[in-house]
Amino acid sequence: MKNRSLVSINDFTKSEILKIVELAAQFEANPNQDLLKHKIVASLFFEPSTRTRLSFETAINRLGGRVVGFMDASSSSTTKGESLKDTIKMVSNYADLIVMRHPLEGSARYASEQSSVPIVNAGDGANQHPTQTLLDLYSIKKTQGTLENLNIFMVGDLKYGRTVHSLLQAMSHFNPVFNFISPEELRMPDEYKFWLDSMGIKYYEHSEFTDIISRADILYMTRVQRERFVDPIEYEKVKDVYILNNAMLDNTKDNLRILHPLPRVNEIDVDVDNNPKAYYFEQAENGVYARMAVMSSILGLV
């Protein structure tokens, strides 16, 4: 994976995914190293972010590297009409690696074709979010002891949720069973279901989840993303469809862990936070170690 961009989780093989998970555990055990000393990472966030941007920057700092870039497109030359191509070609002259988030699907792939240094996709529209997937896999492995043969429930916005799209593809290496729970308007796109069919992976679709989450090993909650809706009325119709509360967890499996890519709005009640099955804040911490592993691997430092 040295000097290769990470645009889609499918850019990594199963063995490379497992290597990142293994490295993440090593970085968690020993997080302060100088592997990125004398390296500069450009952090280009054309779309707002808290966890992804800060965890990347924390990972870079823990590895002894330096960060340049911007956290908002309004503070870049795109406001003057500069094209993505020109921005990437210019920034790749300054940095050893570029981390980029952009609202347009396919933008990360396009950037990787223009850049002279590797691109790490930190989210491109509703398409992919591969480093989120790698931290999710690390979180699943830590909490379940395995990635194999798990029952994965995905709840909420499955149409626009790039995190579920990436996770679905990555978990397909490990013989999962998927349960997709969403309103009709936010169902998993057909392209991903066709892909699962071609892989022989079982999945089931539901409109309710109260009576079936007792079978789940992983309950992956997502928020309904206001920013993906053109029509605010459509958003209002679906924003409160699924809300997880503590009482709903009474008859769930002991090994169940609740994941969420965050930020949450109201889809997980705060009364769940102290339940030992809640893992979303630890999941966010795991992002630092997974991103340390990704950047170090791409730059050929481990």
C-alpha positions as MATLAB code, in Angstrom:
seq = 'MKNRSLVSINDFTKSEILKIVELAAQFEANPNQDLLKHKIVASLFFEPSTRTRLSFETAINRLGGRVVGFMDASSSSTTKGESLKDTIKMVSNYADLIVMRHPLEGSARYASEQSSVPIVNAGDGANQHPTQTLLDLYSIKKTQGTLENLNIFMVGDLKYGRTVHSLLQAMSHFNPVFNFISPEELRMPDEYKFWLDSMGIKYYEHSEFTDIISRADILYMTRVQRERFVDPIEYEKVKDVYILNNAMLDNTKDNLRILHPLPRVNEIDVDVDNNPKAYYFEQAENGVYARMAVMSSILGLV';
ca = [
       0.000    0.000    0.000;
       3.064    2.284    0.007;
       2.533    5.543   -1.903;
      -1.011    4.510   -2.887;
      -4.035    6.685   -2.359;
      -6.911    5.461   -0.192;
     -10.053    6.613   -1.975;
     -12.353    3.633   -1.446;
     -12.195    0.841    1.097;
     -11.979   -1.439   -1.949;
      -8.525   -0.001   -2.625;
      -7.317   -2.245    0.213;
      -7.319   -6.036    0.053;
      -8.542   -8.156    2.944;
      -4.966   -8.739    4.100;
      -4.230   -5.003    3.947;
      -7.357   -4.248    5.964;
      -6.299   -6.759    8.599;
      -2.819   -5.215    8.641;
      -4.303   -1.783    9.387;
      -6.400   -3.274   12.212;
      -3.274   -4.913   13.655;
      -1.247   -1.704   13.355;
      -4.027    0.309   15.009;
      -3.743   -1.934   18.073;
       0.016   -1.365   18.138;
      -0.421    2.397   17.923;
      -2.996    2.338   20.707;
      -0.461    0.552   22.900;
       2.297    3.036   21.950;
       0.719    6.193   20.498;
       3.591    8.689   20.696;
       6.166    8.029   17.997;
       8.210   10.091   15.523;
       7.375    8.195   12.350;
       6.129   11.357   10.619;
       9.016   13.553   11.750;
       9.963   15.901    8.880;
       6.739   14.955    7.049;
       3.983   17.437    6.177;
       0.359   16.379    5.788;
      -2.124   18.704    4.074;
      -5.600   18.633    5.631;
      -8.113   19.935    3.074;
     -11.658   20.028    4.424;
     -14.055   21.499    1.885;
     -16.895   20.343    4.143;
     -17.287   20.794    7.932;
     -15.920   18.098   10.232;
     -15.107   17.647   13.894;
     -14.080   14.055   14.650;
     -12.474   13.190   11.329;
     -10.424   16.364   11.066;
      -9.359   16.444   14.708;
      -8.521   12.737   14.829;
      -6.369   13.049   11.697;
      -4.592   16.062   13.157;
      -4.138   14.297   16.503;
      -2.730   11.251   14.668;
      -0.289   13.445   12.730;
       0.855   15.244   15.876;
       1.272   12.011   17.832;
       3.475   10.732   15.007;
       5.611   13.877   15.040;
       4.386   15.306   11.737;
       3.152   18.760   10.769;
      -0.237   19.813    9.433;
      -1.091   22.499    6.888;
      -4.414   23.184    5.232;
      -7.870   24.558    5.893;
     -10.992   23.482    7.757;
     -13.545   25.284    5.617;
     -13.803   25.838    1.874;
     -14.618   29.501    2.564;
     -11.044   30.012    3.748;
      -9.573   28.568    0.541;
      -9.147   29.921   -2.987;
     -12.203   27.982   -4.136;
     -14.125   31.112   -3.118;
     -12.171   32.892   -5.878;
     -13.128   30.233   -8.397;
     -10.067   27.991   -8.184;
     -10.788   24.486   -9.476;
     -10.276   21.336   -7.445;
      -7.646   20.267   -9.980;
      -5.596   23.413   -9.445;
      -5.957   23.247   -5.661;
      -4.715   19.650   -5.557;
      -1.840   20.223   -7.971;
      -0.707   23.221   -5.944;
      -1.032   21.596   -2.508;
       0.728   18.404   -3.638;
       3.829   20.570   -4.139;
       3.806   21.395   -0.431;
       2.959   18.138    1.330;
       3.894   14.463    1.509;
       0.277   13.344    1.877;
      -3.138   14.976    1.406;
      -6.183   14.228    3.556;
      -9.294   15.551    1.824;
     -13.010   15.824    2.560;
     -15.258   17.123   -0.192;
     -19.048   17.219   -0.664;
     -19.017   15.852   -4.227;
     -19.078   12.111   -4.872;
     -16.054   11.048   -6.895;
     -14.010   14.092   -5.894;
     -11.442   12.023   -3.995;
     -10.826    9.741   -6.973;
     -10.446   12.761   -9.236;
      -8.032   14.368   -6.765;
      -5.933   11.211   -6.642;
      -5.560   11.396  -10.419;
      -4.286   14.981  -10.214;
      -2.014   14.691   -7.192;
       1.684   13.840   -7.159;
       1.354   12.596   -3.548;
      -1.100   10.075   -2.051;
      -4.656   11.183   -1.249;
      -6.580    9.868    1.755;
     -10.321   10.247    1.302;
     -11.878   11.701    4.465;
     -15.353   11.528    2.925;
     -16.671   12.397   -0.538;
     -20.370   13.208   -0.441;
     -22.555   10.143    0.078;
     -19.977    7.878   -1.550;
     -17.139    6.597    0.675;
     -15.413    7.204    4.008;
     -12.711    4.517    4.127;
     -10.812    5.609    7.244;
     -14.074    5.664    9.199;
     -14.571    2.094    8.016;
     -11.123    1.062    9.209;
     -11.721    2.517   12.663;
     -15.123    0.796   12.671;
     -13.452   -2.518   11.865;
     -10.915   -1.959   14.620;
     -13.762   -1.185   17.030;
     -15.652   -4.310   16.005;
     -12.565   -6.501   16.361;
     -11.793   -5.043   19.803;
     -15.319   -5.565   21.117;
     -16.184   -8.890   19.467;
     -12.772  -10.547   19.353;
     -13.343  -11.327   15.671;
     -14.599   -9.866   12.421;
     -16.033  -13.158   11.203;
     -19.679  -14.322   11.066;
     -21.246  -11.334   12.811;
     -24.820  -10.082   12.633;
     -24.561   -6.403   11.699;
     -27.597   -4.133   12.049;
     -27.471   -0.806   10.216;
     -30.122    1.719   11.222;
     -31.251    5.076    9.846;
     -29.921    6.829    6.771;
     -28.707    4.019    4.545;
     -29.172    5.954    1.307;
     -26.834    8.887    1.910;
     -24.731    7.402    4.713;
     -21.256    6.981    3.257;
     -20.075    5.252    6.435;
     -22.514    2.364    6.014;
     -21.641    2.025    2.321;
     -17.944    1.653    3.091;
     -18.501   -0.624    6.095;
     -20.778   -2.912    4.112;
     -18.081   -3.453    1.501;
     -15.306   -4.009    4.027;
     -17.287   -6.454    6.161;
     -18.103   -8.523    3.080;
     -14.662  -10.128    3.505;
     -15.806  -11.680    6.793;
     -19.064  -13.529    6.074;
     -21.509  -11.212    7.896;
     -25.295  -11.167    7.904;
     -26.686   -7.659    7.427;
     -29.983   -6.267    8.642;
     -30.892   -2.924    7.076;
     -33.424   -0.844    9.010;
     -34.595    2.397    7.421;
     -37.636    4.273    6.150;
     -38.531    3.677    2.519;
     -37.022    7.032    1.534;
     -33.606    6.144    2.984;
     -33.174    2.502    2.007;
     -29.821    1.021    1.078;
     -29.247    1.838   -2.625;
     -29.813   -1.021   -5.054;
     -26.207   -0.925   -6.262;
     -24.977   -2.088   -2.854;
     -27.648   -4.784   -2.572;
     -26.802   -6.067   -6.055;
     -23.176   -6.158   -4.988;
     -24.007   -8.193   -1.868;
     -26.058  -10.564   -4.034;
     -23.061  -11.070   -6.294;
     -20.928  -11.888   -3.234;
     -23.502  -14.339   -1.836;
     -23.880  -12.329    1.391;
     -27.209  -12.458    3.220;
     -29.107   -9.294    4.051;
     -32.608   -8.461    5.232;
     -34.537   -5.192    5.083;
     -36.876   -3.936    7.799;
     -38.821   -0.817    8.614;
     -38.816   -1.428   12.403;
     -36.023   -2.523   14.719;
     -37.455   -2.690   18.248;
     -38.348   -6.392   18.122;
     -35.336   -7.689   16.207;
     -32.217   -6.074   17.684;
     -31.980   -8.928   20.186;
     -30.152  -10.802   17.396;
     -27.546   -8.096   16.780;
     -23.832   -8.296   17.528;
     -23.256   -4.769   16.233;
     -25.938   -2.085   16.124;
     -24.673    0.653   13.808;
     -26.804    3.764   14.255;
     -26.699    6.715   11.869;
     -28.229   10.162   11.879;
     -30.541   11.397    9.174;
     -28.335   13.942    7.430;
     -30.101   17.256    6.951;
     -27.372   18.446    4.580;
     -28.150   15.685    2.044;
     -31.780   16.807    1.597;
     -32.774   19.394   -0.983;
     -36.353   19.516    0.326;
     -36.580   20.331    4.088;
     -40.078   18.836    4.215;
     -38.676   15.441    3.220;
     -36.094   15.735    5.995;
     -38.747   16.546    8.584;
     -40.721   13.432    7.578;
     -37.910   11.009    8.413;
     -35.635   12.683   10.968;
     -37.250   11.131   14.059;
     -38.134    7.688   12.738;
     -35.591    5.686   14.776;
     -34.595    6.667   18.293;
     -32.696    4.160   20.446;
     -33.254    4.334   24.199;
     -31.879    2.347   27.104;
     -35.016    0.275   27.724;
     -34.783   -1.154   24.206;
     -31.476   -2.834   25.115;
     -32.852   -4.999   27.945;
     -33.093   -8.235   25.958;
     -30.106   -7.756   23.685;
     -27.009   -9.958   23.573;
     -24.266   -9.431   26.149;
     -21.710   -8.863   23.407;
     -23.819   -6.248   21.613;
     -22.008   -2.976   20.990;
     -23.619    0.186   19.689;
     -21.590    2.107   17.132;
     -22.289    5.489   15.582;
     -20.002    7.518   13.270;
     -21.188   10.708   15.027;
     -22.333   13.413   15.291;
     -25.627   12.239   16.704;
     -28.720   14.384   16.804;
     -31.418   12.498   18.694;
     -31.232    8.972   17.247;
     -29.496    7.685   20.405;
     -31.031    8.936   23.634;
     -28.494   10.198   26.178;
     -29.743    7.541   28.614;
     -27.863    4.988   26.489;
     -24.506    6.666   27.086;
     -23.826    4.938   30.403;
     -24.897    1.518   29.180;
     -21.832   -0.776   28.821;
     -23.080   -1.690   25.353;
     -22.608    1.901   24.162;
     -19.274    2.170   22.357;
     -19.518    5.253   20.115;
     -17.210    7.516   22.126;
     -14.538    4.807   22.345;
     -15.110    4.238   18.630;
     -14.259    7.894   17.988;
     -11.023    7.529   19.975;
     -10.128    4.484   17.884;
     -10.100    6.792   14.871;
      -6.786    8.265   15.993;
      -5.068    4.865   16.029;
      -6.592    3.680   12.760;
      -5.565    6.892   11.000;
      -2.063    6.646   12.426;
      -1.916    3.177   10.882;
      -3.250    4.352    7.506;
      -0.886    7.286    7.092;
       2.172    5.379    8.296;
       1.390    2.507    5.929;
       0.774    4.705    2.903;
       4.048    6.550    3.475;
       5.893    3.249    3.872;
       6.973    3.939    7.445;
       5.783    0.670    9.035;
];
